[in-house]
Amino acid sequence: MARLGQAGRYFAQGLRLMVGLPDYGGYLEHMQRTHPDQEPMSYEAFFRERQQARYGGRAGKCC
């Protein structure tokens, strides 16, 4: 049963990545595992940062 739950989480993560939604849960796990001394960003700050990284602030420019 645990393997089915894990498969569901991977499937949901894959779907989110396909439509461009960032994985906040994965970010929190990463921060806790590798940077326990740092405060993680809020969801809103994380989302804005990922949007900026994806679209780069090149307002209206192509390539």
All heavy atoms as a GROMACS GRO file, in nm:
protein
  507
    1MET      N    1   0.082  -0.119   0.000
    1MET     CA    2   0.000   0.000   0.000
    1MET      C    3   0.087   0.127   0.000
    1MET      O    4   0.052   0.225  -0.062
    1MET     CB    5  -0.092  -0.003   0.122
    1MET     CG    6  -0.206   0.093   0.109
    1MET     SD    7  -0.304   0.061  -0.036
    1MET     CE    8  -0.463   0.089   0.024
    2ALA      N    9   0.199   0.121   0.070
    2ALA     CA   10   0.288   0.237   0.076
    2ALA      C   11   0.346   0.267  -0.062
    2ALA      O   12   0.364   0.383  -0.099
    2ALA     CB   13   0.400   0.214   0.176
    3ARG      N   14   0.375   0.162  -0.139
    3ARG     CA   15   0.429   0.181  -0.273
    3ARG      C   16   0.327   0.248  -0.364
    3ARG      O   17   0.364   0.329  -0.450
    3ARG     CB   18   0.472   0.047  -0.332
    3ARG     CG   19   0.594  -0.011  -0.261
    3ARG     CD   20   0.637  -0.139  -0.320
    3ARG     NE   21   0.689  -0.112  -0.455
    3ARG     CZ   22   0.729  -0.205  -0.538
    3ARG    NH1   23   0.722  -0.331  -0.503
    3ARG    NH2   24   0.774  -0.174  -0.657
    4LEU      N   25   0.201   0.216  -0.344
    4LEU     CA   26   0.095   0.279  -0.424
    4LEU      C   27   0.086   0.428  -0.391
    4LEU      O   28   0.074   0.512  -0.481
    4LEU     CB   29  -0.040   0.211  -0.397
    4LEU     CG   30  -0.158   0.262  -0.477
    4LEU    CD1   31  -0.133   0.244  -0.626
    4LEU    CD2   32  -0.283   0.189  -0.436
    5GLY      N   33   0.098   0.462  -0.265
    5GLY     CA   34   0.098   0.603  -0.225
    5GLY      C   35   0.216   0.679  -0.283
    5GLY      O   36   0.202   0.792  -0.330
    6GLN      N   37   0.333   0.616  -0.281
    6GLN     CA   38   0.452   0.679  -0.338
    6GLN      C   39   0.436   0.698  -0.488
    6GLN      O   40   0.471   0.803  -0.541
    6GLN     CB   41   0.576   0.594  -0.308
    6GLN     CG   42   0.706   0.655  -0.356
    6GLN     CD   43   0.743   0.780  -0.281
    6GLN    OE1   44   0.711   0.796  -0.164
    6GLN    NE2   45   0.809   0.872  -0.347
    7ALA      N   46   0.381   0.599  -0.556
    7ALA     CA   47   0.359   0.610  -0.700
    7ALA      C   48   0.262   0.724  -0.730
    7ALA      O   49   0.280   0.799  -0.826
    7ALA     CB   50   0.305   0.478  -0.755
    8GLY      N   51   0.160   0.739  -0.648
    8GLY     CA   52   0.064   0.849  -0.666
    8GLY      C   53   0.130   0.984  -0.649
    8GLY      O   54   0.102   1.079  -0.724
    9ARG      N   55   0.221   0.996  -0.553
    9ARG     CA   56   0.292   1.122  -0.532
    9ARG      C   57   0.381   1.154  -0.651
    9ARG      O   58   0.388   1.268  -0.696
    9ARG     CB   59   0.373   1.117  -0.403
    9ARG     CG   60   0.287   1.135  -0.279
    9ARG     CD   61   0.370   1.152  -0.153
    9ARG     NE   62   0.436   1.029  -0.114
    9ARG     CZ   63   0.379   0.930  -0.045
    9ARG    NH1   64   0.253   0.941  -0.009
    9ARG    NH2   65   0.446   0.821  -0.014
   10TYR      N   66   0.451   1.052  -0.703
   10TYR     CA   67   0.535   1.073  -0.821
   10TYR      C   68   0.451   1.114  -0.942
   10TYR      O   69   0.491   1.200  -1.020
   10TYR     CB   70   0.616   0.948  -0.855
   10TYR     CG   71   0.733   0.923  -0.763
   10TYR    CD1   72   0.768   0.794  -0.727
   10TYR    CD2   73   0.810   1.028  -0.712
   10TYR    CE1   74   0.876   0.769  -0.643
   10TYR    CE2   75   0.917   1.004  -0.629
   10TYR     CZ   76   0.950   0.875  -0.594
   10TYR     OH   77   1.057   0.852  -0.512
   11PHE      N   78   0.337   1.050  -0.957
   11PHE     CA   79   0.248   1.082  -1.069
   11PHE      C   80   0.200   1.226  -1.059
   11PHE      O   81   0.205   1.302  -1.156
   11PHE     CB   82   0.130   0.986  -1.070
   11PHE     CG   83   0.035   1.009  -1.183
   11PHE    CD1   84   0.069   0.977  -1.313
   11PHE    CD2   85  -0.090   1.064  -1.159
   11PHE    CE1   86  -0.018   0.999  -1.418
   11PHE    CE2   87  -0.178   1.086  -1.262
   11PHE     CZ   88  -0.143   1.054  -1.393
   12ALA      N   89   0.156   1.267  -0.940
   12ALA     CA   90   0.109   1.404  -0.920
   12ALA      C   91   0.221   1.504  -0.942
   12ALA      O   92   0.201   1.609  -1.004
   12ALA     CB   93   0.052   1.419  -0.779
   13GLN      N   94   0.341   1.471  -0.896
   13GLN     CA   95   0.455   1.561  -0.917
   13GLN      C   96   0.484   1.575  -1.066
   13GLN      O   97   0.510   1.685  -1.115
   13GLN     CB   98   0.578   1.507  -0.845
   13GLN     CG   99   0.701   1.595  -0.861
   13GLN     CD  100   0.823   1.537  -0.794
   13GLN    OE1  101   0.831   1.416  -0.770
   13GLN    NE2  102   0.918   1.620  -0.762
   14GLY      N  103   0.478   1.465  -1.138
   14GLY     CA  104   0.501   1.470  -1.283
   14GLY      C  105   0.398   1.556  -1.354
   14GLY      O  106   0.432   1.635  -1.443
   15LEU      N  107   0.272   1.544  -1.313
   15LEU     CA  108   0.168   1.626  -1.373
   15LEU      C  109   0.190   1.774  -1.345
   15LEU      O  110   0.174   1.858  -1.433
   15LEU     CB  111   0.030   1.584  -1.322
   15LEU     CG  112  -0.023   1.451  -1.373
   15LEU    CD1  113  -0.156   1.419  -1.306
   15LEU    CD2  114  -0.038   1.452  -1.524
   16ARG      N  115   0.228   1.805  -1.221
   16ARG     CA  116   0.254   1.946  -1.188
   16ARG      C  117   0.369   2.002  -1.271
   16ARG      O  118   0.363   2.114  -1.319
   16ARG     CB  119   0.285   1.960  -1.038
   16ARG     CG  120   0.163   1.957  -0.950
   16ARG     CD  121   0.195   1.998  -0.809
   16ARG     NE  122   0.287   1.907  -0.743
   16ARG     CZ  123   0.252   1.798  -0.678
   16ARG    NH1  124   0.124   1.766  -0.669
   16ARG    NH2  125   0.341   1.721  -0.622
   17LEU      N  126   0.474   1.922  -1.289
   17LEU     CA  127   0.587   1.968  -1.368
   17LEU      C  128   0.548   1.987  -1.515
   17LEU      O  129   0.597   2.079  -1.580
   17LEU     CB  130   0.703   1.869  -1.358
   17LEU     CG  131   0.772   1.864  -1.222
   17LEU    CD1  132   0.872   1.749  -1.217
   17LEU    CD2  133   0.840   1.996  -1.191
   18MET      N  134   0.460   1.903  -1.566
   18MET     CA  135   0.417   1.915  -1.705
   18MET      C  136   0.343   2.045  -1.732
   18MET      O  137   0.352   2.101  -1.840
   18MET     CB  138   0.327   1.798  -1.744
   18MET     CG  139   0.403   1.673  -1.776
   18MET     SD  140   0.291   1.551  -1.841
   18MET     CE  141   0.311   1.423  -1.721
   19VAL      N  142   0.267   2.091  -1.634
   19VAL     CA  143   0.191   2.215  -1.653
   19VAL      C  144   0.261   2.336  -1.594
   19VAL      O  145   0.209   2.446  -1.594
   19VAL     CB  146   0.047   2.204  -1.597
   19VAL    CG1  147  -0.031   2.098  -1.670
   19VAL    CG2  148   0.047   2.179  -1.448
   20GLY      N  149   0.382   2.316  -1.542
   20GLY     CA  150   0.462   2.428  -1.496
   20GLY      C  151   0.438   2.473  -1.353
   20GLY      O  152   0.478   2.583  -1.316
   21LEU      N  153   0.374   2.390  -1.272
   21LEU     CA  154   0.355   2.425  -1.132
   21LEU      C  155   0.476   2.378  -1.051
   21LEU      O  156   0.515   2.263  -1.061
   21LEU     CB  157   0.229   2.360  -1.075
   21LEU     CG  158   0.097   2.412  -1.128
   21LEU    CD1  159  -0.017   2.331  -1.070
   21LEU    CD2  160   0.080   2.558  -1.096
   22PRO      N  161   0.536   2.465  -0.973
   22PRO     CA  162   0.653   2.426  -0.896
   22PRO      C  163   0.616   2.332  -0.781
   22PRO      O  164   0.503   2.332  -0.733
   22PRO     CB  165   0.706   2.559  -0.843
   22PRO     CG  166   0.591   2.651  -0.846
   22PRO     CD  167   0.501   2.606  -0.957
   23ASP      N  168   0.710   2.251  -0.737
   23ASP     CA  169   0.690   2.152  -0.632
   23ASP      C  170   0.737   2.209  -0.498
   23ASP      O  171   0.854   2.194  -0.462
   23ASP     CB  172   0.764   2.024  -0.668
   23ASP     CG  173   0.744   1.914  -0.565
   23ASP    OD1  174   0.650   1.922  -0.484
   23ASP    OD2  175   0.824   1.819  -0.567
   24TYR      N  176   0.648   2.275  -0.426
   24TYR     CA  177   0.683   2.337  -0.299
   24TYR      C  178   0.720   2.232  -0.194
   24TYR      O  179   0.815   2.251  -0.118
   24TYR     CB  180   0.569   2.425  -0.251
   24TYR     CG  181   0.601   2.505  -0.127
   24TYR    CD1  182   0.700   2.602  -0.129
   24TYR    CD2  183   0.533   2.485  -0.008
   24TYR    CE1  184   0.730   2.677  -0.017
   24TYR    CE2  185   0.562   2.559   0.105
   24TYR     CZ  186   0.660   2.655   0.100
   24TYR     OH  187   0.690   2.729   0.212
   25GLY      N  188   0.649   2.120  -0.194
   25GLY     CA  189   0.681   2.014  -0.098
   25GLY      C  190   0.821   1.961  -0.118
   25GLY      O  191   0.895   1.937  -0.021
   26GLY      N  192   0.860   1.941  -0.243
   26GLY     CA  193   0.996   1.896  -0.272
   26GLY      C  194   1.100   1.998  -0.229
   26GLY      O  195   1.207   1.963  -0.178
   27TYR      N  196   1.066   2.126  -0.249
   27TYR     CA  197   1.156   2.233  -0.206
   27TYR      C  198   1.173   2.230  -0.054
   27TYR      O  199   1.286   2.242  -0.003
   27TYR     CB  200   1.101   2.368  -0.252
   27TYR     CG  201   1.158   2.486  -0.178
   27TYR    CD1  202   1.288   2.529  -0.202
   27TYR    CD2  203   1.083   2.555  -0.083
   27TYR    CE1  204   1.342   2.637  -0.133
   27TYR    CE2  205   1.135   2.662  -0.015
   27TYR     CZ  206   1.264   2.703  -0.039
   27TYR     OH  207   1.317   2.810   0.030
   28LEU      N  208   1.063   2.213   0.019
   28LEU     CA  209   1.072   2.209   0.165
   28LEU      C  210   1.155   2.090   0.212
   28LEU      O  211   1.236   2.104   0.305
   28LEU     CB  212   0.932   2.203   0.227
   28LEU     CG  213   0.848   2.330   0.215
   28LEU    CD1  214   0.709   2.306   0.273
   28LEU    CD2  215   0.916   2.448   0.280
   29GLU      N  216   1.136   1.974   0.149
   29GLU     CA  217   1.216   1.857   0.185
   29GLU      C  218   1.364   1.882   0.158
   29GLU      O  219   1.450   1.847   0.239
   29GLU     CB  220   1.169   1.735   0.107
   29GLU     CG  221   1.033   1.684   0.151
   29GLU     CD  222   0.983   1.572   0.062
   29GLU    OE1  223   1.061   1.520  -0.022
   29GLU    OE2  224   0.865   1.538   0.075
   30HIS      N  225   1.394   1.942   0.044
   30HIS     CA  226   1.533   1.974   0.010
   30HIS      C  227   1.594   2.069   0.113
   30HIS      O  228   1.707   2.048   0.160
   30HIS     CB  229   1.540   2.036  -0.130
   30HIS     CG  230   1.671   2.101  -0.159
   30HIS    ND1  231   1.783   2.029  -0.195
   30HIS    CD2  232   1.709   2.232  -0.154
   30HIS    CE1  233   1.884   2.113  -0.212
   30HIS    NE2  234   1.842   2.236  -0.189
   31MET      N  235   1.519   2.173   0.148
   31MET     CA  236   1.570   2.271   0.244
   31MET      C  237   1.596   2.206   0.380
   31MET      O  238   1.699   2.232   0.443
   31MET     CB  239   1.473   2.388   0.259
   31MET     CG  240   1.470   2.480   0.139
   31MET     SD  241   1.628   2.560   0.103
   31MET     CE  242   1.641   2.674   0.241
   32GLN      N  243   1.504   2.120   0.423
   32GLN     CA  244   1.521   2.055   0.553
   32GLN      C  245   1.640   1.959   0.551
   32GLN      O  246   1.716   1.952   0.647
   32GLN     CB  247   1.394   1.978   0.590
   32GLN     CG  248   1.398   1.919   0.728
   32GLN     CD  249   1.267   1.852   0.762
   32GLN    OE1  250   1.196   1.804   0.675
   32GLN    NE2  251   1.235   1.849   0.889
   33ARG      N  252   1.658   1.889   0.440
   33ARG     CA  253   1.764   1.790   0.428
   33ARG      C  254   1.902   1.854   0.411
   33ARG      O  255   2.000   1.810   0.472
   33ARG     CB  256   1.732   1.698   0.312
   33ARG     CG  257   1.822   1.578   0.296
   33ARG     CD  258   1.778   1.484   0.184
   33ARG     NE  259   1.763   1.552   0.056
   33ARG     CZ  260   1.647   1.576  -0.005
   33ARG    NH1  261   1.534   1.541   0.052
   33ARG    NH2  262   1.643   1.637  -0.121
   34THR      N  263   1.912   1.959   0.328
   34THR     CA  264   2.045   2.011   0.293
   34THR      C  265   2.077   2.147   0.353
   34THR      O  266   2.194   2.184   0.357
   34THR     CB  267   2.060   2.020   0.140
   34THR    OG1  268   1.959   2.104   0.088
   34THR    CG2  269   2.051   1.882   0.076
   35HIS      N  270   1.977   2.221   0.396
   35HIS     CA  271   1.999   2.354   0.453
   35HIS      C  272   1.914   2.373   0.580
   35HIS      O  273   1.834   2.465   0.587
   35HIS     CB  274   1.962   2.464   0.352
   35HIS     CG  275   2.026   2.447   0.219
   35HIS    ND1  276   2.159   2.473   0.195
   35HIS    CD2  277   1.974   2.405   0.100
   35HIS    CE1  278   2.186   2.449   0.068
   35HIS    NE2  279   2.077   2.407   0.009
   36PRO      N  280   1.932   2.286   0.680
   36PRO     CA  281   1.846   2.294   0.799
   36PRO      C  282   1.860   2.424   0.878
   36PRO      O  283   1.771   2.462   0.954
   36PRO     CB  284   1.888   2.174   0.882
   36PRO     CG  285   2.027   2.144   0.838
   36PRO     CD  286   2.034   2.184   0.693
   37ASP      N  287   1.970   2.496   0.857
   37ASP     CA  288   1.994   2.620   0.930
   37ASP      C  289   1.929   2.740   0.863
   37ASP      O  290   1.927   2.850   0.920
   37ASP     CB  291   2.144   2.644   0.944
   37ASP     CG  292   2.215   2.648   0.810
   37ASP    OD1  293   2.175   2.570   0.720
   37ASP    OD2  294   2.310   2.726   0.794
   38GLN      N  295   1.873   2.724   0.743
   38GLN     CA  296   1.813   2.836   0.670
   38GLN      C  297   1.660   2.828   0.675
   38GLN      O  298   1.603   2.719   0.671
   38GLN     CB  299   1.857   2.836   0.525
   38GLN     CG  300   2.005   2.859   0.506
   38GLN     CD  301   2.045   2.856   0.360
   38GLN    OE1  302   1.961   2.858   0.272
   38GLN    NE2  303   2.174   2.848   0.334
   39GLU      N  304   1.598   2.942   0.680
   39GLU     CA  305   1.452   2.951   0.679
   39GLU      C  306   1.404   2.935   0.534
   39GLU      O  307   1.448   3.006   0.445
   39GLU     CB  308   1.409   3.089   0.732
   39GLU     CG  309   1.260   3.109   0.741
   39GLU     CD  310   1.199   3.035   0.858
   39GLU    OE1  311   1.272   3.007   0.954
   39GLU    OE2  312   1.078   3.007   0.852
   40PRO      N  313   1.313   2.839   0.508
   40PRO     CA  314   1.263   2.825   0.370
   40PRO      C  315   1.171   2.941   0.332
   40PRO      O  316   1.112   3.007   0.418
   40PRO     CB  317   1.186   2.693   0.373
   40PRO     CG  318   1.153   2.670   0.516
   40PRO     CD  319   1.258   2.739   0.597
   41MET      N  320   1.160   2.965   0.203
   41MET     CA  321   1.071   3.070   0.153
   41MET      C  322   0.926   3.030   0.178
   41MET      O  323   0.894   2.911   0.184
   41MET     CB  324   1.088   3.087   0.001
   41MET     CG  325   1.217   3.147  -0.041
   41MET     SD  326   1.222   3.173  -0.221
   41MET     CE  327   1.283   3.013  -0.276
   42SER      N  328   0.840   3.130   0.188
   42SER     CA  329   0.697   3.103   0.193
   42SER      C  330   0.654   3.050   0.057
   42SER      O  331   0.726   3.062  -0.042
   42SER     CB  332   0.620   3.231   0.224
   42SER     OG  333   0.631   3.322   0.115
   43TYR      N  334   0.535   2.992   0.050
   43TYR     CA  335   0.486   2.941  -0.078
   43TYR      C  336   0.479   3.052  -0.181
   43TYR      O  337   0.518   3.033  -0.296
   43TYR     CB  338   0.348   2.875  -0.062
   43TYR     CG  339   0.296   2.827  -0.196
   43TYR    CD1  340   0.342   2.708  -0.252
   43TYR    CD2  341   0.204   2.902  -0.269
   43TYR    CE1  342   0.298   2.664  -0.375
   43TYR    CE2  343   0.159   2.859  -0.393
   43TYR     CZ  344   0.206   2.740  -0.445
   43TYR     OH  345   0.162   2.698  -0.568
   44GLU      N  346   0.431   3.169  -0.139
   44GLU     CA  347   0.418   3.282  -0.231
   44GLU      C  348   0.553   3.325  -0.286
   44GLU      O  349   0.569   3.348  -0.405
   44GLU     CB  350   0.346   3.399  -0.165
   44GLU     CG  351   0.201   3.372  -0.131
   44GLU     CD  352   0.180   3.288  -0.005
   44GLU    OE1  353   0.277   3.268   0.073
   44GLU    OE2  354   0.068   3.240   0.013
   45ALA      N  355   0.653   3.337  -0.198
   45ALA     CA  356   0.787   3.377  -0.242
   45ALA      C  357   0.848   3.269  -0.332
   45ALA      O  358   0.912   3.300  -0.433
   45ALA     CB  359   0.877   3.402  -0.121
   46PHE      N  360   0.827   3.142  -0.297
   46PHE     CA  361   0.877   3.032  -0.378
   46PHE      C  362   0.814   3.035  -0.518
   46PHE      O  363   0.883   3.022  -0.619
   46PHE     CB  364   0.846   2.900  -0.309
   46PHE     CG  365   0.878   2.778  -0.391
   46PHE    CD1  366   1.008   2.736  -0.408
   46PHE    CD2  367   0.776   2.705  -0.450
   46PHE    CE1  368   1.037   2.623  -0.483
   46PHE    CE2  369   0.803   2.593  -0.526
   46PHE     CZ  370   0.934   2.552  -0.542
   47PHE      N  371   0.683   3.056  -0.522
   47PHE     CA  372   0.613   3.058  -0.651
   47PHE      C  373   0.663   3.173  -0.738
   47PHE      O  374   0.690   3.155  -0.856
   47PHE     CB  375   0.462   3.070  -0.628
   47PHE     CG  376   0.382   3.054  -0.752
   47PHE    CD1  377   0.352   2.929  -0.801
   47PHE    CD2  378   0.337   3.164  -0.822
   47PHE    CE1  379   0.278   2.912  -0.917
   47PHE    CE2  380   0.264   3.151  -0.938
   47PHE     CZ  381   0.234   3.024  -0.986
   48ARG      N  382   0.679   3.292  -0.679
   48ARG     CA  383   0.730   3.407  -0.755
   48ARG      C  384   0.871   3.381  -0.806
   48ARG      O  385   0.904   3.412  -0.921
   48ARG     CB  386   0.729   3.533  -0.668
   48ARG     CG  387   0.595   3.601  -0.660
   48ARG     CD  388   0.607   3.740  -0.599
   48ARG     NE  389   0.672   3.740  -0.469
   48ARG     CZ  390   0.610   3.723  -0.352
   48ARG    NH1  391   0.480   3.703  -0.351
   48ARG    NH2  392   0.676   3.726  -0.240
   49GLU      N  393   0.955   3.322  -0.723
   49GLU     CA  394   1.093   3.293  -0.762
   49GLU      C  395   1.096   3.194  -0.878
   49GLU      O  396   1.173   3.208  -0.973
   49GLU     CB  397   1.171   3.240  -0.642
   49GLU     CG  398   1.320   3.231  -0.662
   49GLU     CD  399   1.365   3.100  -0.725
   49GLU    OE1  400   1.296   2.998  -0.709
   49GLU    OE2  401   1.469   3.101  -0.792
   50ARG      N  402   1.012   3.091  -0.873
   50ARG     CA  403   1.007   2.991  -0.980
   50ARG      C  404   0.951   3.052  -1.109
   50ARG      O  405   0.997   3.020  -1.218
   50ARG     CB  406   0.921   2.871  -0.940
   50ARG     CG  407   0.980   2.787  -0.828
   50ARG     CD  408   1.102   2.703  -0.872
   50ARG     NE  409   1.225   2.781  -0.878
   50ARG     CZ  410   1.322   2.766  -0.966
   50ARG    NH1  411   1.318   2.675  -1.058
   50ARG    NH2  412   1.429   2.842  -0.964
   51GLN      N  413   0.853   3.141  -1.096
   51GLN     CA  414   0.800   3.209  -1.214
   51GLN      C  415   0.908   3.295  -1.278
   51GLN      O  416   0.924   3.295  -1.400
   51GLN     CB  417   0.680   3.298  -1.176
   51GLN     CG  418   0.556   3.220  -1.138
   51GLN     CD  419   0.487   3.165  -1.259
   51GLN    OE1  420   0.456   3.237  -1.351
   51GLN    NE2  421   0.462   3.035  -1.259
   52GLN      N  422   0.983   3.366  -1.198
   52GLN     CA  423   1.091   3.451  -1.248
   52GLN      C  424   1.198   3.365  -1.316
   52GLN      O  425   1.249   3.400  -1.423
   52GLN     CB  426   1.153   3.532  -1.134
   52GLN     CG  427   1.263   3.625  -1.175
   52GLN     CD  428   1.214   3.738  -1.263
   52GLN    OE1  429   1.098   3.777  -1.256
   52GLN    NE2  430   1.301   3.790  -1.346
   53ALA      N  431   1.230   3.252  -1.255
   53ALA     CA  432   1.330   3.163  -1.314
   53ALA      C  433   1.281   3.105  -1.447
   53ALA      O  434   1.358   3.088  -1.540
   53ALA     CB  435   1.363   3.050  -1.216
   54ARG      N  436   1.153   3.077  -1.454
   54ARG     CA  437   1.098   3.016  -1.576
   54ARG      C  438   1.085   3.117  -1.689
   54ARG      O  439   1.121   3.089  -1.803
   54ARG     CB  440   0.962   2.954  -1.546
   54ARG     CG  441   0.903   2.887  -1.667
   54ARG     CD  442   0.777   2.815  -1.635
   54ARG     NE  443   0.730   2.745  -1.754
   54ARG     CZ  444   0.620   2.678  -1.760
   54ARG    NH1  445   0.544   2.669  -1.654
   54ARG    NH2  446   0.584   2.618  -1.871
   55TYR      N  447   1.032   3.233  -1.657
   55TYR     CA  448   1.004   3.330  -1.762
   55TYR      C  449   1.108   3.440  -1.772
   55TYR      O  450   1.110   3.517  -1.868
   55TYR     CB  451   0.864   3.391  -1.741
   55TYR     CG  452   0.756   3.286  -1.751
   55TYR    CD1  453   0.683   3.249  -1.639
   55TYR    CD2  454   0.730   3.223  -1.871
   55TYR    CE1  455   0.584   3.152  -1.648
   55TYR    CE2  456   0.632   3.126  -1.880
   55TYR     CZ  457   0.560   3.091  -1.769
   55TYR     OH  458   0.463   2.995  -1.778
   56GLY      N  459   1.192   3.453  -1.671
   56GLY     CA  460   1.307   3.541  -1.677
   56GLY      C  461   1.281   3.690  -1.682
   56GLY      O  462   1.373   3.766  -1.704
   57GLY      N  463   1.160   3.734  -1.666
   57GLY     CA  464   1.134   3.876  -1.665
   57GLY      C  465   1.156   3.944  -1.800
   57GLY      O  466   1.177   4.064  -1.805
   58ARG      N  467   1.155   3.869  -1.907
   58ARG     CA  468   1.174   3.927  -2.040
   58ARG      C  469   1.038   3.967  -2.096
   58ARG      O  470   0.991   3.913  -2.196
   58ARG     CB  471   1.239   3.825  -2.134
   58ARG     CG  472   1.377   3.782  -2.088
   58ARG     CD  473   1.430   3.678  -2.181
   58ARG     NE  474   1.335   3.565  -2.186
   58ARG     CZ  475   1.362   3.447  -2.234
   58ARG    NH1  476   1.480   3.421  -2.283
   58ARG    NH2  477   1.272   3.353  -2.236
   59ALA      N  478   0.976   4.060  -2.035
   59ALA     CA  479   0.839   4.101  -2.068
   59ALA      C  480   0.818   4.124  -2.218
   59ALA      O  481   0.871   4.218  -2.274
   59ALA     CB  482   0.800   4.224  -1.989
   60GLY      N  483   0.742   4.038  -2.278
   60GLY     CA  484   0.704   4.055  -2.416
   60GLY      C  485   0.809   4.022  -2.520
   60GLY      O  486   0.784   4.033  -2.639
   61LYS      N  487   0.926   3.984  -2.478
   61LYS     CA  488   1.032   3.953  -2.574
   61LYS      C  489   1.034   3.803  -2.603
   61LYS      O  490   1.012   3.722  -2.516
   61LYS     CB  491   1.168   3.996  -2.519
   61LYS     CG  492   1.180   4.144  -2.501
   61LYS     CD  493   1.318   4.180  -2.451
   61LYS     CE  494   1.329   4.329  -2.430
   61LYS     NZ  495   1.458   4.366  -2.377
   62CYS      N  496   1.062   3.772  -2.724
   62CYS     CA  497   1.074   3.632  -2.764
   62CYS      C  498   1.222   3.598  -2.780
   62CYS      O  499   1.293   3.665  -2.855
   62CYS     CB  500   0.998   3.607  -2.893
   62CYS     SG  501   1.012   3.438  -2.950
   63CYS      N  502   1.264   3.496  -2.712
   63CYS     CA  503   1.402   3.446  -2.723
   63CYS      C  504   1.499   3.552  -2.685
   63CYS      O  505   1.602   3.580  -2.716
   63CYS     CB  506   1.429   3.388  -2.859
   63CYS     SG  507   1.306   3.264  -2.903
   0.00000   0.00000   0.00000
